[in-house]
């Protein structure tokens, strides 16, 4: 477990409503652009936005909080990575028990956790003091990329 401290943090708290997903997505883009590294390209930004959208949608649709609770979205910027955290007080779940989608059936929904796990470098779910906390990490430099350069 890395114990370094983030160089910056940005937090958004919003009502557990689908209408606020665009706000969360816009903040993802702004946070990524503010980091100022060449390695943060459109693909990186799209992956962060997709992961946040899927995580927040899962809270809204499956936590029992719809229109009643709050979602806290936290961006932690480190020298080598962006950690995005989604927190809520809803009904929790065991992330290890979420099945891989059956792609042959082409069902509507059920792809969110799979997409998050396959697109992010690290994913951790835990419950602390009644908070469901989903932490999603994406490194600025991946094994197949060259070193990041400041813009």
Phi, psi and omega in degrees: 000128181281130183252009178294158181261146178294151176279339179201154177221141177229133183234139173231129174245129182214159179294147182285073181223141181301330183297343181264001179298323180295322177299315178298317178297318178297320178296322176306311182297314181297317179298312181299316179295326183290340182292323172077033176250143177296333181288349177267089181260185181301324179297313178303310182298316180298322179294316178298314181297319178297313181298315180295317179299315180295316181296315180292322177298318178298319177299311184297317186274332190240354186271349185082008182262356188317122179065002182244332187249186180239151172244134173250125180247120184238129174251124177245117182261121176249174179297327187244000186197165172243125176252125179246127185240132174244124183237143176204167179254018184281190177293125181278184180203167177260104185300331180289343181265359178284119184286156171293135181300150174271096186293338179289333182275344179051045180290156175275121179086173178090010183255351189302304182296321177301313180297317179299311183296325183275338183261334180266156181281325177219139178225129180223133176238133177210164176240125180226122178051043178083358177265130167277127184232114176252114179255129183233122184246138173227123180281146180290323178248122179259162183306332183266004181253159174275179184296144179290145178234132177297141176289000000 
